[in-house]
Structures are given as structure tokens and as C-alpha cells.
Amino acid sequence: MDDMRALRGVLQRMLTARGFDVTVVADGAAAVRAFAASLEAGQPFDVAILDLTVPGGDGGQATVARLLELAPDLRAIA
């Protein structure tokens, strides 16, 4: 999760090139929705990478708190 489109693209390309399935979103609300959908599909994320500050939206700290409510064992990088 990052509000900067260019950074999301770079990270997505880097991780995909290394064999990871990647979901990118711009803010905390979208991150929570994407994570909940992955849980429902039975394919939870292995790790969440979050930007700490997102102008006008939930940043990494608030978002990781919400994600941990859904999956207490989630690994996250902020």
C-alpha cells in the first residue's frame, strides 16, 4: 500500500519478477478490502508492505491495526 502510483509500480514489478503474486492499493481502506477478499478466497497474503503516511487516508499504522484484527499472525512491513 502506497499513495504514490510510481512507487507501487516499481514495487509490483520488482516483487513479481521474483515470483511473488502482488496486490497493490493506494490507501488503507483499499488494503483492508483487498486483504479481506484474499482471506475469503482462502489465499491470504504472506506479508503486507505499508506506507506509514497516506495524505487523506489511513496510513500504515492504522491499517496494520485493522489487518491484525482480521489475521493476528499477519507479517507486516511499514
BELRANOR-V570659 format. One record per residue. N is the residue number from 1. SS is DSSP state (helix for helix, strand for strand, loop for the rest). NEAR is the number of other ideal C-beta (glycine too) atoms within 8 Angstrom. D_CENTER is the distance of its C-alpha to the mean C-alpha in Angstrom with 2 decimals. Layout:
BEGIN
N,SS,NEAR,D_CENTER + N,SS,NEAR,D_CENTER
END
This chain:
BEGIN
1,loop,15,4.47 + 2,loop,11,8.21 + 3,loop,8,11.29 + 4,loop,7,13.33 + 5,helix,6,13.68 + 6,helix,6,15.55 + 7,helix,9,13.11 + 8,helix,12,10.37 + 9,helix,9,13.35 + 10,helix,8,14.56 + 11,helix,12,11.56 + 12,helix,10,11.33 + 13,helix,8,15.09 + 14,helix,8,15.30 + 15,helix,9,13.09 + 16,helix,10,14.65 + 17,helix,6,18.01 + 18,loop,6,17.61 + 19,loop,4,17.16 + 20,loop,6,13.51 + 21,loop,4,12.11 + 22,loop,8,9.11 + 23,loop,7,7.14 + 24,loop,9,6.55 + 25,loop,10,6.67 + 26,loop,10,8.84 + 27,loop,12,8.52 + 28,helix,15,7.79 + 29,helix,8,9.92 + 30,helix,10,8.36 + 31,helix,15,4.93 + 32,helix,12,7.67 + 33,helix,9,9.71 + 34,helix,10,7.76 + 35,helix,15,7.26 + 36,helix,9,10.89 + 37,helix,8,12.06 + 38,helix,11,11.07 + 39,helix,10,13.00 + 40,helix,6,15.79 + 41,loop,6,16.15 + 42,loop,5,16.62 + 43,loop,4,13.98 + 44,loop,9,11.31 + 45,loop,8,8.48 + 46,loop,4,10.28 + 47,strand,8,7.81 + 48,strand,14,4.43 + 49,strand,8,5.23 + 50,loop,15,5.62 + 51,loop,12,8.75 + 52,loop,7,11.36 + 53,loop,6,13.22 + 54,loop,14,12.65 + 55,loop,5,16.19 + 56,loop,4,16.93 + 57,loop,10,13.67 + 58,loop,10,11.79 + 59,loop,12,10.65 + 60,helix,14,8.79 + 61,helix,8,11.75 + 62,helix,9,12.14 + 63,helix,15,8.65 + 64,helix,13,8.75 + 65,helix,8,12.24 + 66,helix,11,11.48 + 67,helix,14,9.14 + 68,helix,10,12.03 + 69,helix,6,14.45 + 70,helix,10,13.23 + 71,loop,9,13.09 + 72,loop,5,14.96 + 73,loop,4,14.73 + 74,loop,14,10.99 + 75,strand,7,10.66 + 76,strand,12,8.39 + 77,strand,7,9.18 + 78,loop,9,9.62
END
